Amino acid sequence: MRRRGRPGPGTRLRAPLAAIVLLLPALLGAAGPSGQTVPLSGNGPGERLDVTLSQVVDPASPAPEDSDRLVSVQFHLENTGTAVYKDSPAPAAHLLDAYGQRYTGSNASTEAGAVFPDTVTLSPGGTASGFVTFRLPEDAPLAAVQFALNGGLADDVGQWSLS
């Protein structure tokens, strides 16, 4: 039995763990403020994209019927590599809240604008723009957005701060 007023062992680890989750991609990959272009590499030879977080729409309409909200994030992708980029941007994108929770993107339509198709194919020099939508609790404060090639599994992770 714990005494009142004294945090348990899990409570003491939550805040530092959340900070590590938010900072680790920035330490391992590229980071920038919203609007900045971040160059990213994929796991295969010649896979390179310049990724720009163009816009964040919070909340995005239509609102879900439950207590969640939608947030739509617009990305601009430019293939700066020598290989064809063929990937799905939605699962490659993640939104982090201030509590360290990570939400995976989807192709859900909102009034924010056109979403990416399930698969985007870009020849070297090609570009595409589109929205990725996230569903998160109504009261979750936004902290950062992440993007990585190869369905979000590439080692090189871009991160944009939203706070």
Secondary structure by P-SEA (a helix, b strand, c coil): ccccccccccccaaaaaaaaaaccccccbbbbcccbbbbbbccccccccccccccccccccccccccbbbbbbbbbbbccccccccccccccbbbbcccbbbbbbcccccccccccccbbbbcccbbbbbbbbbbbcccccccccccccccccccbbbbbbcc
